[in-house]
Amino acid sequence: MEETNAVLENTDDYITWLNNNSKTLNSPVGISIMHINIRSLRKHWDHLNIYLKSLKFEIDVILLTEININCNEAELYNINGFSSYCINRTITKRGGGIMAFVKDNLQASVTNKKLGTNDMMQLTINHDKQRFTILCVYRQPNTSVPMFSNELKTELMNSRDDHNVILLGDINIDLLSKNNGYADQYETLMAYQGFEKKINTVTREEIRNSMITGTCIDHIYCKTKEYHTEAAVLKHKIADHYSTHICLFNKTAAFVEQSDKVLTSEITFYNDKEIVKQLMAVKWDDLSDNLNAEQMYNVFLDRVQEIYEKNKKVQLSNKSSKRNCTNNWISNELLKKIKIKNEMWKKIAKNKNKVDQEKVDEYKKFKNKLQNEIKRAKQTFFKEKIETGSGNPKLMWNQVNEILGKKSKENIDI
């Protein structure tokens, strides 16, 4: 079967792939989208930020499935220069959930939907004088494929008049599986609705019974007439899925270097003085009363979140898009070690019929050691920032905002 997508071996290849496509098609990137099954945002958040930094944040929309966090945690995860949207799993206790990060220079709205018990987020983005409908889906592996297909058909019919529609996510239907009637039914549905399959290579590799197994369960389908489309699988492991990418290149515009546009967007301001005052007045003594660690954590988040909500104000503001966002705790040394870890995995994955257990053990040992180094680097960085604000409440609170992922705001009266 001929590959419909590029397979990129490392993050450096991504930038090259983007530029080469722009030059070959003589078209600028209209919008670039990334999806990855993160398998717990809490567990892999730091790795995601390192990954995005290595990609130089040349992505407009970042979509994460199976985030596995509760609603109180969502605002703790932010990326500078991006607005965030979240669906939390409510029907089942574990797994699921979708989070999207959209660049601030894009005008976006979100609708949360359900395909039976499965999650779907619909993002509507107005950009480049065009409207984009992005449908991000997470289908639980134990749910009925025929029921899912019927629910999906209804949603696709609702967007049939939209010109630029992208469906992507972890669908948990293996497109590489032979004689799979469910997969054939699903692919027929997508083709009948006018969608082009953009991914047909391995998106998840794992070790089972001393063998490497590969599946294509992270899909991208696209329906558009106004744009050239190119897709890729980037073989970089954050969790156990590779990231998938699609770029839409404007057919009507020539490829030139473009400056950032200034657009009107929403910006949230926080009254820091009032927040500090109310936090100081909170009685925390009851946190230890018959509560386990998880319950105490949730109560703490609820109270902090409530105070933030009471002391915020949303205004319209003109702001430039930010092309490069960084996390200063991420050193070049960490980036190099992440590359080494991925190279170690690639050597393991080369021999698919029999895994070299000694290499697997070395990989796990290096991975665990790297995880501890990442934690120490982040803790040391933020500890030093807090210490620099000692004795200066305003500066210290700005540092706390940065640690919590809150955007830097000026004090206002509410």
VOSEFI-265423 format. One line per field, with one value per residue (C-alpha): residue in one letter; x negated, y, z negated. Coordinates in nm, 2 decimals. Layout:
BEGIN
pavo: a;...
east: X;...
north: Y;...
up: Z;...
***
This chain:
BEGIN
pavo: m;e;e;t;n;a;v;l;e;n;t;d;d;y;i;t;w;l;n;n;n;s;k;t;l;n;s;p;v;g;i;s;i;m;h;i;n;i;r;s;l;r;k;h;w;d;h;l;n;i;y;l;k;s;l;k;f;e;i;d;v;i;l;l;t;e;i;n;i;n;c;n;e;a;e;l;y;n;i;n;g;f;s;s;y;c;i;n;r;t;i;t;k;r;g;g;g;i;m;a;f;v;k;d;n;l;q;a;s;v;t;n;k;k;l;g;t;n;d;m;m;q;l;t;i;n;h;d;k;q;r;f;t;i;l;c;v;y;r;q;p;n;t;s;v;p;m;f;s;n;e;l;k;t;e;l;m;n;s;r;d;d;h;n;v;i;l;l;g;d;i;n;i;d;l;l;s;k;n;n;g;y;a;d;q;y;e;t;l;m;a;y;q;g;f;e;k;k;i;n;t;v;t;r;e;e;i;r;n;s;m;i;t;g;t;c;i;d;h;i;y;c;k;t;k;e;y;h;t;e;a;a;v;l;k;h;k;i;a;d;h;y;s;t;h;i;c;l;f;n;k;t;a;a;f;v;e;q;s;d;k;v;l;t;s;e;i;t;f;y;n;d;k;e;i;v;k;q;l;m;a;v;k;w;d;d;l;s;d;n;l;n;a;e;q;m;y;n;v;f;l;d;r;v;q;e;i;y;e;k;n;k;k;v;q;l;s;n;k;s;s;k;r;n;c;t;n;n;w;i;s;n;e;l;l;k;k;i;k;i;k;n;e;m;w;k;k;i;a;k;n;k;n;k;v;d;q;e;k;v;d;e;y;k;k;f;k;n;k;l;q;n;e;i;k;r;a;k;q;t;f;f;k;e;k;i;e;t;g;s;g;n;p;k;l;m;w;n;q;v;n;e;i;l;g;k;k;s;k;e;n;i;d;i
east: 0.00;-0.14;-0.20;0.02;-0.18;-0.54;-0.72;-0.95;-1.23;-1.29;-1.18;-1.44;-1.27;-0.94;-1.06;-1.24;-0.92;-0.71;-0.95;-1.00;-0.62;-0.57;-0.84;-0.73;-0.36;-0.46;-0.21;-0.23;-0.10;0.26;0.29;0.09;0.24;0.09;0.26;0.12;0.27;0.09;0.20;0.23;0.16;0.04;-0.22;-0.35;-0.31;-0.68;-0.77;-0.51;-0.66;-1.01;-0.87;-0.70;-1.01;-1.21;-0.94;-1.00;-0.62;-0.56;-0.21;0.12;0.35;0.24;0.49;0.44;0.66;0.69;0.58;0.72;0.76;1.05;1.22;1.05;0.71;0.76;0.66;0.33;0.21;0.13;-0.11;-0.22;-0.07;0.21;0.57;0.69;1.02;1.10;1.34;1.32;1.44;1.76;1.92;1.64;1.39;1.06;0.91;1.06;1.09;0.96;0.76;0.69;0.44;0.51;0.27;0.40;0.39;0.66;1.03;1.17;1.49;1.55;1.85;1.82;2.01;2.05;2.05;2.24;2.00;1.70;1.56;1.56;1.45;1.56;1.33;1.44;1.16;1.18;0.84;0.70;1.05;1.16;1.35;1.20;1.40;1.18;1.34;1.12;1.23;1.13;1.31;1.28;1.14;1.41;1.71;1.92;1.77;2.10;2.27;1.97;1.99;2.36;2.31;2.01;2.22;2.47;2.20;2.04;2.38;2.41;2.09;2.15;2.18;1.85;1.57;1.26;1.32;1.05;1.13;0.85;0.78;0.74;1.02;0.89;0.97;0.66;0.64;0.35;0.55;0.64;0.99;1.13;1.50;1.54;1.24;1.38;1.72;1.56;1.34;1.63;1.83;1.54;1.50;1.88;1.88;1.61;1.31;0.96;0.75;0.42;0.26;0.20;-0.13;-0.20;-0.10;-0.15;-0.43;-0.46;-0.62;-0.39;-0.51;-0.87;-0.76;-0.71;-0.35;-0.24;0.11;0.26;0.53;0.46;0.63;0.65;0.92;0.96;1.22;1.12;1.11;0.93;0.61;0.33;0.30;-0.01;-0.03;-0.30;-0.37;-0.66;-0.82;-0.88;-0.75;-0.59;-0.37;-0.32;-0.16;-0.35;-0.23;-0.03;-0.04;0.15;0.07;0.31;0.13;0.32;0.36;0.43;0.13;-0.24;-0.50;-0.66;-0.80;-0.51;-0.51;-0.27;0.08;0.24;0.59;0.85;0.87;1.00;0.75;0.82;0.70;0.67;0.69;0.38;0.41;0.76;0.66;0.37;0.60;0.87;0.61;0.47;0.82;0.89;0.91;0.71;0.74;1.02;0.81;0.68;1.02;1.09;0.96;0.71;0.44;0.65;0.95;0.74;0.58;0.93;1.06;0.75;0.79;1.16;1.10;0.81;1.01;1.32;1.11;0.95;1.30;1.43;1.14;1.10;1.22;1.23;1.15;1.08;0.73;0.51;0.21;-0.05;-0.07;-0.38;-0.57;-0.82;-0.73;-0.98;-1.00;-1.32;-1.37;-1.42;-1.79;-1.98;-2.12;-1.76;-1.68;-1.98;-1.89;-1.54;-1.69;-1.91;-1.60;-1.42;-1.72;-1.73;-1.37;-1.42;-1.70;-1.46;-1.18;-1.40;-1.38;-1.01;-1.00;-1.22;-1.29;-1.64;-1.55;-1.89;-1.83;-1.48;-1.62;-1.88;-1.60;-1.38;-1.67;-1.77;-1.40;-1.35;-1.67;-1.58;-1.24;-1.40;-1.64;-1.34;-1.17;-1.48;-1.55;-1.19;-1.19;-1.53;-1.43;-1.10;-1.26;-1.52;-1.24;-1.04;-1.35;-1.43;-1.08;-1.14;-1.05;-0.88;-0.51;-0.43;-0.73;-0.67;-0.31;-0.41;-0.64;-0.36;-0.14;-0.41;-0.44;-0.06;-0.06;0.14;0.06;-0.11;0.15;0.15;0.36;0.71;1.02;1.31
north: 0.00;0.34;0.58;0.89;1.07;1.15;0.97;1.20;1.05;1.35;1.70;1.87;1.70;1.87;2.22;2.10;1.92;2.24;2.46;2.21;2.17;2.55;2.59;2.29;2.40;2.77;2.82;2.95;2.75;2.84;2.64;2.37;2.11;1.85;1.57;1.33;1.08;1.21;0.92;1.15;1.52;1.54;1.27;1.39;1.77;1.84;1.61;1.78;2.12;1.99;1.84;2.17;2.37;2.14;2.20;2.58;2.60;2.61;2.48;2.67;2.41;2.15;1.87;1.62;1.32;1.10;1.38;1.21;1.52;1.65;1.98;2.17;2.10;2.23;2.59;2.48;2.37;2.67;2.75;3.11;3.25;2.99;2.98;2.65;2.46;2.13;1.84;1.64;1.28;1.26;0.93;0.70;0.75;0.68;0.79;1.01;1.38;1.63;1.95;2.20;2.48;2.74;3.03;3.36;3.52;3.28;3.35;3.02;2.89;2.54;2.30;2.00;1.69;1.32;1.03;0.80;0.76;0.89;1.24;1.49;1.85;2.08;2.37;2.65;2.87;3.18;3.25;3.35;3.47;3.11;2.90;2.58;2.31;2.08;1.76;1.60;1.26;1.01;0.67;0.44;0.10;-0.10;0.08;-0.04;0.05;0.04;0.26;0.50;0.51;0.59;0.87;1.01;1.00;1.23;1.48;1.47;1.53;1.84;1.98;1.88;2.24;2.34;2.39;2.31;2.02;1.82;1.51;1.37;1.20;0.86;0.65;0.31;0.15;0.00;0.11;-0.14;-0.44;-0.68;-0.83;-0.59;-0.54;-0.26;-0.07;-0.11;0.02;0.32;0.40;0.37;0.62;0.87;0.83;0.87;1.19;1.33;1.30;1.21;0.98;1.15;0.90;0.53;0.44;0.32;0.58;0.36;0.11;-0.10;-0.42;-0.72;-1.08;-0.97;-0.83;-0.48;-0.43;-0.14;0.00;0.30;0.41;0.79;0.92;1.24;1.29;1.61;1.77;2.09;2.25;2.57;2.42;2.17;1.93;1.74;1.51;1.34;1.11;1.22;0.93;1.09;0.91;1.13;0.85;0.54;0.71;0.91;1.26;1.32;1.65;1.81;2.13;2.32;2.53;2.82;2.76;3.12;3.28;3.26;3.16;3.47;3.56;3.71;3.93;3.85;4.00;4.20;4.07;4.14;3.87;3.82;3.87;3.79;4.02;3.92;4.15;4.01;4.22;4.10;3.74;3.75;3.90;3.63;3.35;3.48;3.47;3.11;2.87;2.56;2.37;2.15;2.00;1.73;1.63;1.28;1.35;1.15;1.32;1.33;1.48;1.74;1.83;1.87;2.08;2.30;2.34;2.42;2.70;2.86;2.83;3.00;3.30;3.34;3.33;3.60;3.83;3.82;4.04;3.97;4.24;4.27;4.35;4.39;4.17;4.02;3.64;3.49;3.26;3.14;3.05;2.90;2.73;2.87;2.56;2.35;2.34;2.23;1.94;1.81;1.85;1.64;1.37;1.35;1.29;1.01;0.85;0.85;0.71;0.43;0.34;0.34;0.08;-0.14;-0.10;-0.19;-0.56;-0.61;-1.00;-1.03;-0.75;-0.72;-0.72;-0.58;-0.28;-0.25;-0.25;0.02;0.23;0.21;0.29;0.60;0.71;0.70;0.88;1.15;1.19;1.26;1.51;1.69;1.72;1.85;2.11;2.24;2.25;2.42;2.68;2.78;2.77;3.02;3.24;3.24;3.32;3.62;3.76;3.72;4.04;4.18;4.07;4.19;4.02;3.71;3.69;3.73;3.44;3.23;3.32;3.19;2.86;2.82;2.89;3.21;3.47;3.78;4.06;4.40;4.49;4.63;4.72;4.48
up: 0.00;0.10;-0.19;-0.18;-0.45;-0.52;-0.80;-0.99;-1.20;-1.43;-1.51;-1.29;-0.99;-1.07;-1.00;-0.68;-0.57;-0.63;-0.43;-0.14;-0.10;-0.09;0.17;0.38;0.38;0.40;0.12;-0.23;-0.52;-0.58;-0.90;-1.07;-1.31;-1.54;-1.73;-1.98;-2.23;-2.54;-2.78;-3.08;-3.05;-3.41;-3.35;-3.01;-3.03;-3.07;-2.78;-2.56;-2.63;-2.54;-2.22;-2.12;-2.19;-1.96;-1.69;-1.75;-1.81;-1.43;-1.49;-1.49;-1.66;-1.91;-1.99;-2.27;-2.34;-2.64;-2.87;-3.18;-3.40;-3.60;-3.52;-3.81;-3.66;-3.30;-3.37;-3.51;-3.17;-2.95;-2.66;-2.60;-2.29;-2.28;-2.40;-2.55;-2.53;-2.71;-2.73;-3.05;-3.07;-3.28;-3.18;-3.28;-3.56;-3.37;-3.04;-2.77;-2.75;-2.48;-2.51;-2.23;-2.22;-1.95;-1.86;-1.99;-1.64;-1.53;-1.60;-1.74;-1.90;-2.04;-2.08;-2.30;-2.16;-2.23;-1.99;-2.23;-2.52;-2.30;-2.31;-2.02;-2.02;-1.73;-1.67;-1.43;-1.33;-1.11;-0.95;-0.61;-0.51;-0.54;-0.79;-0.92;-1.10;-1.30;-1.45;-1.71;-1.83;-2.10;-2.06;-2.36;-2.24;-2.40;-2.24;-1.95;-1.61;-1.42;-1.68;-1.66;-1.28;-1.29;-1.54;-1.34;-1.02;-1.18;-1.28;-0.93;-0.77;-0.99;-0.85;-0.49;-0.38;-0.54;-0.28;-0.50;-0.74;-0.91;-1.12;-1.34;-1.67;-1.83;-1.66;-1.78;-1.45;-1.29;-0.92;-0.86;-0.98;-0.70;-0.66;-0.91;-0.83;-1.08;-0.94;-0.59;-0.70;-0.86;-0.56;-0.33;-0.54;-0.53;-0.15;-0.09;-0.29;-0.06;-0.30;-0.18;-0.41;-0.49;-0.73;-0.65;-0.83;-1.19;-1.45;-1.76;-1.83;-2.15;-2.28;-2.30;-2.37;-2.29;-1.95;-1.82;-1.70;-1.50;-1.43;-1.25;-1.50;-1.50;-1.19;-0.98;-0.72;-0.52;-0.29;-0.12;0.23;0.13;-0.01;0.08;-0.21;-0.33;-0.64;-0.84;-1.13;-1.34;-1.52;-1.85;-2.16;-2.43;-2.55;-2.33;-2.03;-1.76;-1.68;-1.36;-1.16;-0.88;-0.70;-0.47;-0.21;-0.05;0.33;0.41;0.24;0.34;0.09;-0.06;-0.40;-0.60;-0.90;-1.19;-1.16;-1.44;-1.51;-1.77;-2.04;-2.39;-2.68;-3.04;-3.32;-3.69;-3.99;-4.16;-4.48;-4.55;-4.47;-4.72;-4.98;-4.94;-4.93;-5.26;-5.41;-5.32;-5.61;-5.51;-5.84;-5.72;-5.43;-5.67;-5.80;-5.68;-5.33;-5.13;-4.92;-4.60;-4.78;-4.95;-4.61;-4.45;-4.73;-4.71;-4.33;-4.37;-4.62;-4.42;-4.10;-4.26;-4.37;-4.02;-3.86;-4.09;-4.01;-3.64;-3.36;-2.98;-2.74;-2.36;-2.27;-1.96;-1.98;-1.75;-1.71;-1.88;-1.65;-1.91;-2.26;-2.50;-2.84;-2.99;-3.21;-2.90;-2.84;-2.53;-2.73;-2.79;-2.43;-2.33;-2.58;-2.45;-2.10;-2.25;-2.41;-2.08;-1.89;-2.15;-2.08;-1.71;-1.74;-1.95;-1.70;-1.40;-1.49;-1.50;-1.52;-1.83;-2.08;-2.23;-2.60;-2.70;-2.48;-2.62;-2.98;-2.88;-2.72;-3.03;-3.26;-3.05;-3.02;-3.40;-3.47;-3.21;-3.37;-3.71;-3.54;-3.38;-3.72;-3.89;-3.61;-3.64;-4.02;-4.04;-3.78;-3.95;-4.30;-4.19;-4.04;-4.36;-4.56;-4.34;-4.43;-4.81;-4.98;-4.67;-4.68;-4.33;-4.17;-4.37;-4.26;-3.90;-3.95;-4.10;-3.80;-3.57;-3.76;-3.75;-3.38;-3.41;-3.15;-3.29;-3.35;-3.49;-3.79;-3.72;-3.91;-3.87
***
